[in-house]
Amino acid sequence: MNCGACCAAFRVSFYWAEADDAPGGWIPVATTEQLTPTLRCMKGTNQKAPHCAQLTGPVPGGLCKIYEQRPSPCRELEPYDSDGQPTDQCTRARAVYGLPPLS
């Protein structure tokens, strides 16, 4: 919630029905981009240097403008695993910005 490296290191793709133009969807459709008939991604993340358009502020320190409505990949990405160790995905994202792994 106060780093943002993952928001600016990976494509954030998810099943289209998570967007609010589908019944029960919650992600504002205007913040997404269609990839295939069944997949969408967050705007800004489908490029060589991904950077989610919903991330405000610098990395580290950025905040998500739609945090309560974020897609499943964002909800599932954890900085630590069940043993309390930094996850590989978080460590890779932080490395993109020259940040050390979490301790």
Stockholm file with secondary structure:
# STOCKHOLM 1.0

chainA/1-103         MNCGACCAAFRVSFYWAEADDAPGGWIPVATTEQLTPTLRCMKGTNQKAPHCAQLTGPVPGGLCKIYEQRPSPCRELEPYDSDGQPTDQCTRARAVYGLPPLS
#=GR chainA/1-103 SS CCCCTGGGTSCCEEEGGGBTTSTTCCBCGGGEEECSSSEEEETTCSSSSCCCTTEESCTTTCEETTGGGCCHHHHHCCSBCTTSCBCHHHHHHHHHTTCCCCC
#=GC SS_cons         CCCCTGGGTSCCEEEGGGBTTSTTCCBCGGGEEECSSSEEEETTCSSSSCCCTTEESCTTTCEETTGGGCCHHHHHCCSBCTTSCBCHHHHHHHHHTTCCCCC
//
